Amino acid sequence: MTEQPTYGLITPANMPRLANLDNPDSPYPAQVGLFCDTRGCPTEHVADYLVPADSTAPERHDIAREHLRSIGWSCDEVGDYCPECAR
């Protein structure tokens, strides 16, 4: 039985060695960046994430948003707000 890939922020524990481009289910690393939507706020968050090989940009952003919510960002249909602006 093969392990299911875990998508999300790349950490030393789940860092891929190489993407397996012959396997469509193999995750690959992608750098994803999101900006705070508050006017005038310069906050941005850019990090490397494991994403499905066939993922679209909106799907990759959703993977990043899941992580950002865990560190205090407010991400919903209204926008993405850093911890300072979400208060």
MMTF fields as JSON, N, C-alpha, C and O atoms, coordinates in Angstrom:
{
  "mmtfVersion": "1.0.0",
  "mmtfProducer": "UNKNOWN",
  "numBonds": 347,
  "numAtoms": 348,
  "numGroups": 87,
  "numChains": 1,
  "numModels": 1,
  "chainsPerModel": [1],
  "groupsPerChain": [87],
  "chainIdList": ["A"],
  "bondAtomList": [4, 2, 8, 6, 12, 10, 16, 14, 20, 18, 24, 22, 28, 26, 32, 30, 36, 34, 40, 38, 44, 42, 48, 46, 52, 50, 56, 54, 60, 58, 64, 62, 68, 66, 72, 70, 76, 74, 80, 78, 84, 82, 88, 86, 92, 90, 96, 94, 100, 98, 104, 102, 108, 106, 112, 110, 116, 114, 120, 118, 124, 122, 128, 126, 132, 130, 136, 134, 140, 138, 144, 142, 148, 146, 152, 150, 156, 154, 160, 158, 164, 162, 168, 166, 172, 170, 176, 174, 180, 178, 184, 182, 188, 186, 192, 190, 196, 194, 200, 198, 204, 202, 208, 206, 212, 210, 216, 214, 220, 218, 224, 222, 228, 226, 232, 230, 236, 234, 240, 238, 244, 242, 248, 246, 252, 250, 256, 254, 260, 258, 264, 262, 268, 266, 272, 270, 276, 274, 280, 278, 284, 282, 288, 286, 292, 290, 296, 294, 300, 298, 304, 302, 308, 306, 312, 310, 316, 314, 320, 318, 324, 322, 328, 326, 332, 330, 336, 334, 340, 338, 344, 342],
  "bondOrderList": [1, 1, 1, 1, 1, 1, 1, 1, 1, 1, 1, 1, 1, 1, 1, 1, 1, 1, 1, 1, 1, 1, 1, 1, 1, 1, 1, 1, 1, 1, 1, 1, 1, 1, 1, 1, 1, 1, 1, 1, 1, 1, 1, 1, 1, 1, 1, 1, 1, 1, 1, 1, 1, 1, 1, 1, 1, 1, 1, 1, 1, 1, 1, 1, 1, 1, 1, 1, 1, 1, 1, 1, 1, 1, 1, 1, 1, 1, 1, 1, 1, 1, 1, 1, 1, 1],
  "groupList": [{"groupName": "MET", "atomNameList": ["N", "CA", "C", "O"], "elementList": ["N", "C", "C", "O"], "formalChargeList": [0, 0, 0, 0], "bondAtomList": [1, 0, 2, 1, 3, 2], "bondOrderList": [1, 1, 2], "singleLetterCode": "M", "chemCompType": "L-PEPTIDE LINKING"}, {"groupName": "THR", "atomNameList": ["N", "CA", "C", "O"], "elementList": ["N", "C", "C", "O"], "formalChargeList": [0, 0, 0, 0], "bondAtomList": [1, 0, 2, 1, 3, 2], "bondOrderList": [1, 1, 2], "singleLetterCode": "T", "chemCompType": "L-PEPTIDE LINKING"}, {"groupName": "GLU", "atomNameList": ["N", "CA", "C", "O"], "elementList": ["N", "C", "C", "O"], "formalChargeList": [0, 0, 0, 0], "bondAtomList": [1, 0, 2, 1, 3, 2], "bondOrderList": [1, 1, 2], "singleLetterCode": "E", "chemCompType": "L-PEPTIDE LINKING"}, {"groupName": "GLN", "atomNameList": ["N", "CA", "C", "O"], "elementList": ["N", "C", "C", "O"], "formalChargeList": [0, 0, 0, 0], "bondAtomList": [1, 0, 2, 1, 3, 2], "bondOrderList": [1, 1, 2], "singleLetterCode": "Q", "chemCompType": "L-PEPTIDE LINKING"}, {"groupName": "PRO", "atomNameList": ["N", "CA", "C", "O"], "elementList": ["N", "C", "C", "O"], "formalChargeList": [0, 0, 0, 0], "bondAtomList": [1, 0, 2, 1, 3, 2], "bondOrderList": [1, 1, 2], "singleLetterCode": "P", "chemCompType": "L-PEPTIDE LINKING"}, {"groupName": "TYR", "atomNameList": ["N", "CA", "C", "O"], "elementList": ["N", "C", "C", "O"], "formalChargeList": [0, 0, 0, 0], "bondAtomList": [1, 0, 2, 1, 3, 2], "bondOrderList": [1, 1, 2], "singleLetterCode": "Y", "chemCompType": "L-PEPTIDE LINKING"}, {"groupName": "GLY", "atomNameList": ["N", "CA", "C", "O"], "elementList": ["N", "C", "C", "O"], "formalChargeList": [0, 0, 0, 0], "bondAtomList": [1, 0, 2, 1, 3, 2], "bondOrderList": [1, 1, 2], "singleLetterCode": "G", "chemCompType": "PEPTIDE LINKING"}, {"groupName": "LEU", "atomNameList": ["N", "CA", "C", "O"], "elementList": ["N", "C", "C", "O"], "formalChargeList": [0, 0, 0, 0], "bondAtomList": [1, 0, 2, 1, 3, 2], "bondOrderList": [1, 1, 2], "singleLetterCode": "L", "chemCompType": "L-PEPTIDE LINKING"}, {"groupName": "ILE", "atomNameList": ["N", "CA", "C", "O"], "elementList": ["N", "C", "C", "O"], "formalChargeList": [0, 0, 0, 0], "bondAtomList": [1, 0, 2, 1, 3, 2], "bondOrderList": [1, 1, 2], "singleLetterCode": "I", "chemCompType": "L-PEPTIDE LINKING"}, {"groupName": "ALA", "atomNameList": ["N", "CA", "C", "O"], "elementList": ["N", "C", "C", "O"], "formalChargeList": [0, 0, 0, 0], "bondAtomList": [1, 0, 2, 1, 3, 2], "bondOrderList": [1, 1, 2], "singleLetterCode": "A", "chemCompType": "L-PEPTIDE LINKING"}, {"groupName": "ASN", "atomNameList": ["N", "CA", "C", "O"], "elementList": ["N", "C", "C", "O"], "formalChargeList": [0, 0, 0, 0], "bondAtomList": [1, 0, 2, 1, 3, 2], "bondOrderList": [1, 1, 2], "singleLetterCode": "N", "chemCompType": "L-PEPTIDE LINKING"}, {"groupName": "ARG", "atomNameList": ["N", "CA", "C", "O"], "elementList": ["N", "C", "C", "O"], "formalChargeList": [0, 0, 0, 0], "bondAtomList": [1, 0, 2, 1, 3, 2], "bondOrderList": [1, 1, 2], "singleLetterCode": "R", "chemCompType": "L-PEPTIDE LINKING"}, {"groupName": "ASP", "atomNameList": ["N", "CA", "C", "O"], "elementList": ["N", "C", "C", "O"], "formalChargeList": [0, 0, 0, 0], "bondAtomList": [1, 0, 2, 1, 3, 2], "bondOrderList": [1, 1, 2], "singleLetterCode": "D", "chemCompType": "L-PEPTIDE LINKING"}, {"groupName": "SER", "atomNameList": ["N", "CA", "C", "O"], "elementList": ["N", "C", "C", "O"], "formalChargeList": [0, 0, 0, 0], "bondAtomList": [1, 0, 2, 1, 3, 2], "bondOrderList": [1, 1, 2], "singleLetterCode": "S", "chemCompType": "L-PEPTIDE LINKING"}, {"groupName": "VAL", "atomNameList": ["N", "CA", "C", "O"], "elementList": ["N", "C", "C", "O"], "formalChargeList": [0, 0, 0, 0], "bondAtomList": [1, 0, 2, 1, 3, 2], "bondOrderList": [1, 1, 2], "singleLetterCode": "V", "chemCompType": "L-PEPTIDE LINKING"}, {"groupName": "PHE", "atomNameList": ["N", "CA", "C", "O"], "elementList": ["N", "C", "C", "O"], "formalChargeList": [0, 0, 0, 0], "bondAtomList": [1, 0, 2, 1, 3, 2], "bondOrderList": [1, 1, 2], "singleLetterCode": "F", "chemCompType": "L-PEPTIDE LINKING"}, {"groupName": "CYS", "atomNameList": ["N", "CA", "C", "O"], "elementList": ["N", "C", "C", "O"], "formalChargeList": [0, 0, 0, 0], "bondAtomList": [1, 0, 2, 1, 3, 2], "bondOrderList": [1, 1, 2], "singleLetterCode": "C", "chemCompType": "L-PEPTIDE LINKING"}, {"groupName": "HIS", "atomNameList": ["N", "CA", "C", "O"], "elementList": ["N", "C", "C", "O"], "formalChargeList": [0, 0, 0, 0], "bondAtomList": [1, 0, 2, 1, 3, 2], "bondOrderList": [1, 1, 2], "singleLetterCode": "H", "chemCompType": "L-PEPTIDE LINKING"}, {"groupName": "TRP", "atomNameList": ["N", "CA", "C", "O"], "elementList": ["N", "C", "C", "O"], "formalChargeList": [0, 0, 0, 0], "bondAtomList": [1, 0, 2, 1, 3, 2], "bondOrderList": [1, 1, 2], "singleLetterCode": "W", "chemCompType": "L-PEPTIDE LINKING"}],
  "groupTypeList": [0, 1, 2, 3, 4, 1, 5, 6, 7, 8, 1, 4, 9, 10, 0, 4, 11, 7, 9, 10, 7, 12, 10, 4, 12, 13, 4, 5, 4, 9, 3, 14, 6, 7, 15, 16, 12, 1, 11, 6, 16, 4, 1, 2, 17, 14, 9, 12, 5, 7, 14, 4, 9, 12, 13, 1, 9, 4, 2, 11, 17, 12, 8, 9, 11, 2, 17, 7, 11, 13, 8, 6, 18, 13, 16, 12, 2, 14, 6, 12, 5, 16, 4, 2, 16, 9, 11],
  "groupIdList": [1, 2, 3, 4, 5, 6, 7, 8, 9, 10, 11, 12, 13, 14, 15, 16, 17, 18, 19, 20, 21, 22, 23, 24, 25, 26, 27, 28, 29, 30, 31, 32, 33, 34, 35, 36, 37, 38, 39, 40, 41, 42, 43, 44, 45, 46, 47, 48, 49, 50, 51, 52, 53, 54, 55, 56, 57, 58, 59, 60, 61, 62, 63, 64, 65, 66, 67, 68, 69, 70, 71, 72, 73, 74, 75, 76, 77, 78, 79, 80, 81, 82, 83, 84, 85, 86, 87],
  "secStructList": [7, 7, 7, 7, 7, 7, 7, 3, 3, 7, 7, 6, 6, 6, 7, 7, 1, 1, 7, 7, 6, 6, 7, 6, 6, 7, 7, 3, 3, 3, 3, 3, 3, 3, 3, 7, 7, 1, 6, 6, 7, 7, 7, 3, 3, 3, 3, 3, 3, 3, 3, 7, 6, 6, 7, 7, 2, 2, 2, 2, 2, 2, 2, 2, 2, 2, 2, 2, 2, 2, 6, 6, 7, 3, 3, 3, 6, 6, 3, 3, 3, 7, 2, 2, 2, 2, 7],
  "xCoordList": [0.847, 0.0, 0.898, 1.837, 0.607, 1.404, 0.771, -0.448, 1.624, 1.165, 0.55, 1.073, -0.547, -1.155, -0.289, 0.212, -0.11, 0.684, -0.023, -1.251, 0.76, 0.221, 0.566, 1.737, -0.468, -0.249, -0.177, -0.813, 0.58, 0.691, 2.106, 2.936, 2.371, 3.666, 4.776, 4.646, 5.854, 6.986, 7.789, 8.186, 8.016, 8.821, 9.954, 9.915, 10.954, 12.015, 11.474, 12.059, 10.382, 9.835, 9.175, 9.159, 8.631, 7.942, 8.582, 7.972, 9.8, 10.475, 10.679, 11.239, 10.223, 10.414, 11.853, 12.52, 12.309, 13.656, 13.583, 14.319, 12.707, 12.459, 10.997, 10.423, 10.402, 9.033, 9.073, 9.957, 8.121, 8.015, 7.054, 5.843, 7.585, 6.752, 6.049, 5.15, 6.45, 5.775, 4.532, 3.722, 4.373, 3.222, 2.337, 2.729, 1.144, 0.284, -0.223, -0.717, -0.11, -0.542, 0.576, 0.346, 1.784, 2.929, 2.886, 2.775, 2.973, 2.99, 4.308, 5.319, 4.284, 5.529, 5.579, 4.538, 6.768, 6.892, 6.515, 6.83, 5.839, 5.49, 5.577, 5.151, 6.119, 6.163, 4.86, 4.488, 4.176, 2.891, 2.984, 3.479, 2.503, 2.507, 1.12, 0.379, 0.779, -0.484, -0.187, 0.71, -0.932, -0.799, -1.987, -3.089, -1.765, -2.859, -3.702, -3.161, -5.026, -5.926, -6.297, -7.072, -5.752, -6.018, -5.247, -4.039, -5.944, -5.297, -4.161, -4.348, -3.001, -1.842, -1.014, 0.073, -1.498, -0.724, 0.295, -0.081, 1.573, 2.601, 2.847, 3.741, 2.076, 2.353, 2.075, 1.023, 3.043, 2.867, 3.459, 4.352, 2.956, 3.481, 3.808, 2.928, 5.081, 5.539, 6.227, 7.102, 5.824, 6.427, 6.324, 5.609, 7.051, 7.021, 6.021, 6.012, 5.181, 4.134, 4.211, 4.64, 3.793, 3.585, 2.175, 1.22, 2.045, 0.749, 0.544, 1.513, -0.717, -0.963, -0.405, -0.448, 0.106, 0.724, -0.249, 0.16, -1.522, -2.504, -3.286, -4.341, -2.781, -3.525, -3.476, -2.505, -4.548, -4.623, -4.108, -3.91, -3.889, -3.431, -4.412, -3.967, -5.735, -6.659, -6.572, -6.698, -6.359, -6.223, -4.946, -4.948, -3.873, -2.626, -2.803, -2.299, -3.514, -3.779, -4.591, -4.359, -5.544, -6.336, -5.471, -5.696, -4.482, -3.55, -2.765, -2.577, -2.309, -1.577, -2.488, -2.064, -3.735, -4.667, -4.92, -5.06, -4.977, -5.172, -4.045, -4.291, -2.811, -1.675, -1.75, -1.527, -2.062, -2.104, -3.141, -2.909, -4.275, -5.281, -4.701, -5.044, -3.826, -3.246, -2.247, -1.879, -1.806, -0.86, -1.479, -0.761, -2.814, -3.484, -4.058, -4.656, -3.893, -4.498, -5.995, -6.451, -6.749, -8.171, -8.32, -8.11, -8.683, -8.825, -10.217, -10.544, -11.025, -12.368, -12.788, -11.957, -14.07, -14.54, -14.413, -14.453, -14.261, -14.106, -12.681, -12.473, -11.694, -10.307, -9.345, -9.739, -8.081, -6.996, -6.406, -5.952, -6.411, -5.946, -4.917, -5.133, -3.784, -2.714, -3.205, -4.247, -2.477, -2.922, -3.139, -4.061, -2.312, -2.475, -3.784, -4.483, -4.1, -5.291, -6.561, -7.662, -6.42, -7.598, -8.249, -9.39, -7.544, -8.064, -9.21, -9.762],
  "yCoordList": [-1.172, 0.0, 1.242, 1.333, 2.192, 3.406, 4.487, 4.548, 5.33, 6.428, 7.524, 7.839, 8.106, 9.23, 10.467, 10.695, 11.263, 12.481, 13.466, 13.543, 14.203, 15.242, 16.584, 16.929, 17.33, 18.621, 19.685, 19.556, 20.719, 21.815, 22.341, 22.06, 23.109, 23.732, 22.683, 21.642, 22.955, 22.036, 22.238, 23.355, 21.15, 21.156, 20.147, 19.358, 20.152, 19.147, 17.711, 16.817, 17.488, 16.139, 15.654, 14.452, 16.571, 16.116, 16.629, 16.559, 17.141, 17.708, 16.64, 15.577, 16.932, 15.945, 15.961, 16.995, 14.813, 14.781, 15.227, 16.12, 14.613, 14.996, 14.72, 13.764, 15.528, 15.264, 14.085, 14.005, 13.177, 12.037, 12.419, 12.248, 12.933, 13.436, 12.327, 12.604, 11.064, 9.939, 9.51, 8.742, 10.003, 9.64, 10.873, 11.821, 10.876, 12.06, 12.348, 13.444, 11.385, 11.591, 12.084, 12.358, 12.2, 12.622, 14.136, 14.891, 14.582, 16.029, 16.627, 15.932, 17.908, 18.583, 19.916, 20.444, 20.467, 21.739, 22.913, 22.939, 23.878, 25.115, 26.259, 26.124, 27.364, 28.544, 29.317, 29.658, 29.585, 30.28, 31.506, 31.431, 32.631, 33.859, 34.469, 34.481, 34.971, 35.679, 37.007, 37.099, 38.013, 39.341, 39.629, 39.137, 40.424, 40.902, 41.847, 42.693, 41.702, 42.509, 43.86, 44.614, 44.173, 45.484, 46.54, 46.417, 47.56, 48.625, 49.248, 49.65, 49.318, 49.919, 48.963, 49.329, 47.748, 46.774, 46.101, 45.541, 46.149, 45.568, 44.076, 43.495, 43.454, 42.074, 41.102, 41.137, 40.245, 39.149, 37.899, 37.978, 36.756, 35.489, 34.639, 34.306, 34.292, 33.457, 32.247, 32.385, 31.063, 29.837, 28.742, 28.874, 27.668, 26.505, 25.498, 25.197, 24.983, 24.029, 22.816, 22.907, 21.673, 20.495, 20.591, 20.776, 20.467, 20.605, 19.453, 18.847, 19.146, 18.124, 18.593, 19.781, 17.665, 18.007, 18.689, 19.519, 18.35, 18.922, 20.083, 20.456, 20.65, 21.716, 23.021, 23.322, 23.775, 25.1, 26.135, 25.825, 27.357, 28.418, 28.633, 28.742, 28.701, 28.858, 27.695, 27.906, 26.489, 25.34, 25.455, 25.114, 25.926, 26.121, 27.205, 27.076, 28.266, 29.321, 28.787, 29.187, 27.887, 27.302, 26.464, 26.457, 25.759, 24.998, 25.958, 25.687, 27.066, 28.071, 28.694, 28.902, 28.994, 29.599, 28.691, 29.17, 27.392, 26.465, 26.624, 26.651, 26.73, 26.941, 28.318, 28.441, 29.345, 30.704, 30.832, 31.537, 30.164, 30.197, 29.631, 30.086, 28.641, 28.011, 28.925, 28.67, 29.99, 30.926, 32.309, 33.3, 32.375, 33.607, 34.472, 35.509, 34.076, 34.844, 34.567, 33.506, 35.525, 35.345, 35.268, 36.255, 34.094, 33.882, 33.319, 32.212, 34.093, 33.63, 34.276, 34.845, 34.193, 34.73, 36.254, 36.809, 36.936, 38.397, 38.792, 39.814, 37.997, 38.311, 37.603, 36.788, 37.925, 37.36, 38.472, 39.484, 38.287, 39.338, 38.782, 37.751, 39.491, 39.08, 39.164, 39.767, 38.573, 38.602, 40.012, 40.229, 40.972, 42.347, 42.97, 43.643, 42.735, 43.344, 42.558, 43.095, 41.299, 40.46, 40.81, 40.421, 41.536, 41.855, 42.823, 43.196],
  "zCoordList": [0.0, 0.0, 0.0, 0.791, -0.884, -0.936, -0.083, 0.079, 0.454, 1.291, 0.433, -0.636, 0.887, 0.18, 0.389, 1.49, -0.657, -0.48, 0.446, 0.473, 1.191, 2.06, 1.431, 1.273, 1.077, 0.458, 1.535, 2.581, 1.293, 2.248, 2.322, 1.457, 3.367, 3.564, 3.574, 4.218, 2.868, 2.858, 4.134, 4.468, 4.831, 6.049, 5.864, 4.92, 6.73, 6.594, 6.632, 6.02, 7.33, 7.437, 6.149, 5.884, 5.343, 4.135, 2.847, 1.78, 2.939, 1.782, 0.704, 0.97, -0.502, -1.582, -2.071, -2.06, -2.493, -3.075, -4.526, -4.945, -5.28, -6.668, -6.974, -6.452, -7.796, -8.229, -9.193, -10.046, -9.056, -9.948, -11.065, -10.929, -12.165, -13.246, -14.019, -14.813, -13.797, -14.448, -13.691, -14.21, -12.456, -11.633, -11.465, -10.785, -12.076, -11.987, -10.581, -10.318, -9.677, -8.294, -7.389, -6.211, -7.928, -7.135, -6.929, -7.895, -5.667, -5.433, -5.887, -5.993, -6.15, -6.492, -5.768, -5.377, -5.583, -4.871, -5.762, -6.952, -5.166, -5.862, -4.865, -3.718, -5.294, -4.43, -4.63, -5.753, -3.513, -3.561, -2.664, -1.539, -3.172, -2.396, -2.318, -3.3, -1.156, -0.949, -0.268, 0.571, -0.628, -0.051, 0.848, 0.607, 1.879, 2.716, 1.858, 1.145, 1.929, 1.11, 1.724, 1.135, 2.9, 3.489, 2.712, 2.508, 2.289, 1.522, 2.333, 3.482, 1.726, 2.373, 3.214, 3.661, 3.44, 4.23, 3.31, 2.28, 3.667, 2.812, 3.059, 2.444, 3.941, 4.335, 3.194, 2.555, 2.968, 2.026, 2.658, 3.501, 2.244, 2.734, 1.517, 0.724, 1.378, 0.273, 0.886, 1.741, 0.444, 0.975, -0.081, -1.075, 0.158, -0.726, -0.177, 1.016, -1.066, -0.702, -1.601, -2.751, -1.069, -1.903, -2.453, -1.699, -3.76, -4.408, -5.383, -5.841, -5.702, -6.724, -8.074, -8.393, -8.841, -10.123, -11.076, -11.888, -10.986, -11.912, -11.299, -11.812, -10.218, -9.538, -10.325, -11.02, -10.191, -10.808, -9.819, -8.644, -10.279, -9.382, -8.224, -7.081, -8.469, -7.334, -6.332, -5.126, -6.822, -5.914, -5.08, -3.897, -5.677, -4.934, -3.878, -2.762, -4.227, -3.25, -2.08, -0.939, -2.34, -1.253, -0.311, 0.9, -0.865, -0.028, 0.862, 2.049, 0.306, 1.093, 2.145, 3.282, 1.781, 2.737, 3.94, 5.065, 3.702, 4.82, 5.837, 7.043, 5.35, 6.255, 6.917, 8.122, 6.138, 6.687, 7.798, 8.78, 7.654, 8.732, 10.03, 11.121, 9.902, 11.1, 11.806, 12.952, 11.127, 11.754, 11.954, 12.082, 11.979, 12.366, 11.27, 11.557, 10.019, 8.939, 8.901, 9.326, 8.392, 8.118, 6.606, 5.9, 6.116, 4.676, 4.414, 4.842, 3.712, 3.365, 2.055, 1.348, 1.726, 0.446, 0.357, -0.74, 1.497, 1.507, 1.144, 0.491, 1.558, 1.252, 2.174, 3.01, 2.009, 2.815, 3.643, 3.107, 4.969, 5.879, 6.851, 7.489, 6.951, 7.856, 9.302, 9.56, 10.242, 11.655, 12.195, 12.982, 11.79, 12.267, 11.783, 12.541, 10.518, 9.917, 10.213, 10.098, 10.589, 10.857, 12.185, 12.434, 13.038, 14.368, 14.304, 15.339]
}
